[in-house]
Amino acid sequence: MSNARVAGVGMIPFTKPGQSEDWDVMAEKAIRLALKDADIDYDMVQQAYAGFVYADSTAGQSAIYRVGCTGIPIINVNNNCSTGSTALYLARQAIEHGVADCVLAVGFEQMVPGALGMVFNDRKRTLDFHLSKQAEVLGWDDSVPMAAQQFGGAGLDYQQRYGIADDVFGLVSVKARRHAANNPLALFRAPVTLEEVMASKHLYGPVTRLQACPPTCGAAAAVLVSPRFAAKHGLNAPVEIVAQAMTTDYADTWEGRSMMSVVGYDTTRKAANEIYAKAGTGPEDIQVVELHDCFAPNELITYEALGLCQPGAAEAYIRDNRNSYGGDHVTNPSGGLLSKGHPLGATGLAQCYELTHQLRGTADARQVENARFALQHNLGLGSACVVTLYGKVA
C-alpha cells in the first residue's frame, strides 16, 4: 500500500441556479481542467467515480462520456452533501490497495433556487432518524426549511451548553466573505459586516440568512495516482493523501438529546481522531482547513470536533482571529460553503482543489504561509462524514 497522490485538480466558478451551464457540461469542464493540471490524457484513467445528488441514474456516465468512452468502470456516488468526498474516498482506496494507478473523481450539481427539500414525497423520508430526533428534542416548524432547523438546532444546543451570544455565529460569516474576496471561483465575494449578517432574515435559532450557504451550481474534479504511476510518467504530484476516514452515525446519536450529535459532531470527532492516529499528527500540525460550513453554527461546532480548539473554546477561537490568517489555523480560505457556494456533489472535490493549491503554494492571494499539512472535512446528513489529511510529499 502507498499513499495516493493528487496529480491534478480542476474546478469551474460556482454560480447561482439558473445561471449555470448544464450539469454534464460543467462536469466535462472540471474533468478537462483536472486532466490538464495533471498533464495526462483521459485514456490513462483506469477508473472513475462520479458524485451528484440531484441527477438521474448513471449521470456520471453521461458526463464523463463527453471527455471519452474508454470502457473503464464508472461508479456513481450519492452521499448527500459529502458526495464529492465520498467519490474521493473511493478513488483513494483504489489507489492505495493497488486496484488502479490512475483514478478520476468528479462531482457536479445543477441546483434549483430555494432551500433543500425531499425529491420523493410519495414515500418514507430517508432522513427519518434525524428529523424524528429533532422533533423529539426541539419540535418541528413547517414554515422553516429542514436544514436550517437541523443546524440552527445545533447552534441552540451549543448555546445551551456554553452560553455564547448569537453574534459569535455571525462572525463566522464575516470571516467567510473576507476570505472569499480573494477567490475568483467563489459565488459571493463582496464583504459583509457583522451588522449586516445579524440584520438579515432570521431563519431558526441563532441562524440568519447570511449564515446559511446558498444553493449553487458547479463542478470540480481530481485525478489521483499512485507514486509509481507518477514516477513512470514524470508527473509533478507533490501532494498526497496522508490519512482519510469516513464515519456514519453511532447508536448513541439517537439515545441522547443532542442536536450537535444529530448533525454530525460525533461522527466528525471520531473521524478526526482516526486520521490523527493513522498519521501520527494532531491539530497543532495543521496550517489550513477546509470544513463543512453549510451553516455558521456547523463551522463553530466543527472547530471543536476536529480538535482545532478545546470544547467550549470556540468563541475565543473566533473572537481572537485564531481561525484566520495569522492565527492557529486558516479555516476555509476559499470562502467555504457560505461564500464559495455549495453545489452538493461538487463540494468535497472543491475542497480538495483548494487544499491542493495551498500545499503546492499556488493559491495566489489566498495562500497560507508555510502550509505543510491541510485538513478537509465534508459532512452529509443521513449521514456520512469524510475527514481527509493532505500533506506535502517529503
N, C-alpha and C positions, 0 to 999 in steps of 0.2 A: 504494500500500500504506500502511496505517496500523495502529498497534498496537491490538490487541484490548483492550477494557475489560472488567473484571469488574463486571457490573451487579448481580448477585445471587448469593448463596450460601446453601445450606441443608444441614443435617446433623441426623441424629437421634442420640440416645445409643446408643453401641455396647453390645452385650450378649453374654453367653455363649451358645454353641449350646444350643438347646432352650428358650431364654427369649425369643426374638425373635418378632415377627410374621412372616408370610410375606414372601418376598423382594419380591414385587410391591407389597405394602402399604408396606414400608419405602421402596422406591424412590419410590412416589407421594408419601409424606410429605416426603421430601427435595426432590423436584421442587417441590411446592407451597410449601415454605418458601423455596426459591430464587426462585421467581416472585414471591412476596410481598415478599421482600427487594429484588428488582429493581423492584417496583411496575409489573409488566406482567401481561397476561393470556397464557395459553398460546397463543391464536390468533395472537399476534405472533411466535412462534417459527417460524423458517423451515427449520431442520434440527435433528436430534438425534443424539447419539452415546451409546450405552448400553454401559457396561462391566460385565462379570461374568466369572467363571472357572467356577464350579460351577453352571451352569444350562443348560438345553437351548436349542437354536437359537431365534432370534427372541424370546428372553425380554425383550429391550428393548422390542419392540412391546407385549407383554403388560403390562409395567409402565407404559409411557408412555400406553397407551390408557386407563388408569384416570384420567388427567388430561384427555385429549381425543383425538379422532380427527379430524385435520385434513388428512390426506393427505400430510404432509411426509415427506421422506426420513428414515428411522430406520436408523442403521448400528450393528450390533452389534460390539463390540470385545472381544477376549481377548488379553492380552499378559502372562499370569501376574500377578505382584504389581504390575507397572507399568501395569495395565489402566486404572485411573482417569485417570492422567496421559496415557496414550495417547489416551483419549477427549478429554481437554482439548487435547492437541496437535492433533488433527484439527479440533476446533471452532475453535481459534485460527487454523489455516491457512485455514479457510473465510472467516473474518472478514478476515484480513489480505489475502487475494487477491481480495476483493470478490465472492466467490461468494454470500455471505449477510451480512445485517446483524445478525441475532439468532439465536444458536445455543445449544442446551441440551446440556450434558454431564452425565450421571448415572452413578454407579457404585453397585453393590449386591452384597451377598453374604450367603447363608444357609449357614453352615458347619456341620460336624458336629464333635463332640469329638475330640480327639486330634491327632496330628501329620499334616501334609500327606502325601498319597500319590498315586500314579497312579490314575486312574479306569479307564483302558482297559488292563487287564492281559493282554489276549489278542493284543497286537500290539507292535511295536517301540516302546520308550520314546522320548518326544520329547526328553528331556534326555540323550541318549546321549553327545554330545560332552563334556558337563560331568561326568557320572558316570564315564565311561571315563577321563577325565583324573584325576579324584580317585582312582580305583582304581589308576592307574599311580603317582601321587605318594604316596598315603597308605595304599593298601589299602582294603578295604571291610568294614564291620561290620554284619551283618544285624540285630543287636539294637538299632541306633541309628537314629533317623529320618533320612531322607535330608538334609533341610535343615540339621539340627544338624551332620551330618558336613561338609557343604559350608562352612558359615560357621564352625564350630568349627575346621575345617581352615585357613581363612583366618586365624583367630586364632593357630594354631600357626605358620603361615608368618610372621606379623608378629613373633611372639616369637623365632623363629629369626634374624630379621634384626636385631632391636633389643634383645632380651634383657629385655623387661619382665615383671613379675610378673603372676600371674593376677588379683590384686585390682584392677588398673587397669581391667580389663573390668568388674568388679563395681561400680566407682564410677559407670559409665555408667548402670547400672540404678537405683542410689540416686538419681542426679540425675533420671532419668525419673519416678520416683514423686514426688519433691519437686515437680516441675513439674505433674504430673497432679493433685495435690491441689487446684489452682486451676481445674481444668477439669471442669465439671459433666457434660460429654458423654463423659468418659473411663471406661473399664471398671474400672480399678484405681486408686484414689485414696489408699489408705492408705500412708503412708510405710513404707519398709523400711530396715534398717540394712545396712551392708556385711557384717557378720557373718551376717545372715540370708540375704543373697544368696549368699555363699560356702558356706553350710551347706546350701543347697537341693540337690536331687538333681543329681548330676553327669551331664551328657549326653555331651559329647565335647570333647577338647582342654581349653581353659580355660573352656568354657561350662557353666554350671549352669542349672537350670530357671528361676530368676528372671532369667536373662539371655536368655531366649527369649520372643518375643511369643506371646500366646495366640491360639488360633483364635477368631474373633469374627464376629458378625453385625451388619450395619449398612448404611447408605446415606448418600450425600452427593451434592450436585449444584451446578452453577454455570451461570449464564447469562452468556454473552459477547456483547458488542455492539460495533458499530463506533462511532467518535466521532460520525459524522453521525447515526446512529440515536439515540444518547444525547441529542444536541442537539435533534433533531427532536421527541423525546418528553419532553424535560425531565427526563431521568433523572440521578440523582446517582450517577455511576460514577467515583470518584476513584482507582481502582486500575487499572493497565494491565500487560499482559504486555510487558515491555521486550525480552526475548530468550528464546528457547526452543530446545533442541536435543534430538534423540533419536539415540542411538547403539546399535549392536549389536556383537557380538564381532568382533575382528580376527583375522587369521591367526596372529599371534604369541601369541594366547591359548593355543593348543594346542601351541606349539613349546617353551615352557619348562616349568618345574616349579613354577609359582606358583599356589597356591590363591587368593591375593588376586586374581590376574587372572581366574581361573575364575569367581569370584563377582561380578566387575564393577568392580574397582578401575580398570582401564584404560579401560573404557567411561565410567565416571564422570569420570575425569580429562579425557578428550578432550571430552566433552560440556560440562564446566565451562569448559574453555579456549575452546571455541567460543562460548559465550554471553558470556564476558568480552570476547572480541574483538569480537563483534557490538555489545555495549552500550558499549564503551569504559570498562568498570568493572573492579574487581578485588575480591577477598575483603575488602579493607580498607574498602570502601564499604558493606558489608552489615552490618545490625544483627541480623537474625533469620533463622533457618534451620529448616526442617522437612526432615529427612533420613530415609532408609530404615533404621531401626534394628530390623530384624526379629530380629537377634541383636546383643548388645552388641559383639562384635568388628566387625560391619559398621559400626556408628556410628564406632568408633575409626578404622578404616582410611579411612572416608569423609571424616573431617576433613581428612586429608592429600590425598586425591584431589580434593577441592573447593578445596584451597589455603587452608583456614582456618588451618592451621599447616604447618610445613615437614615433609618426610619424616623420620621418627624422633622428632618432637617431640610426638606425641600424648599421651604420658604427662605431660609438664609442662603441656600444654594442659588436661588433665583435672584433675590434682592442684592446679593453681593457680586452678581455677574459672574459667578463661577461656572455658568453654563454657556459661556460665550468666549470670544477671543480675549486672551489674557487671563482666563480663568482656569479651572481644573480640567475641563473638557469643553470642546466646542460642539454643542449639540445642534444638529440639523443646520449645518452651514448652507445647505441648498435652499433653506426656507421651509423645509419639511412639508408635510401634507397640508398644513394650514395655509401656506403661501405658494408652494410649488404646485399644489393640486394633488388629487388622489384618484387617478383612474385605476380602479381596483386591481385589475390583473397586472398592471404595469408597475405599481408602486415598489414592490420589492426589488425589481430589477433597476428601477430608477435610483434606489438607494445604493445598489451595487455600483452603478455608474458613478455616482458622486464619490463614494469612498475609494473606488479605484483611482480616480483622478487625484484625490487627496494624497494617496500613498505614492502615486507617481510624481507628485509635485507639479501637476499640470492643471490645478483648479483655479488659476488666474487670481482674480480679486478675492475669491473665497478661500484661498489657500491657508491651511492651518500649518503654522511653523513647526518644522521637525516632526511631521507626522510619521510614526513608525507602526503603530497599531490602530486599527479602526474597527468599531463595533456597529453592527447592524441589528435592528430589532423591528420585526414585522409581525403584526397581530391580526388574526381574523376571528371574529365572533363565530362561535359554532362548535368547536373552537380549534385553532391551531396557532401556535406561536413559534416563530423561527428566529433564533439568535445566531449571528454569524460573526466570527472574529477573522479579520483580514490582517495580514502583515506583509512587510517588505521581505522579499526573498534575500536571504543572507548571502 
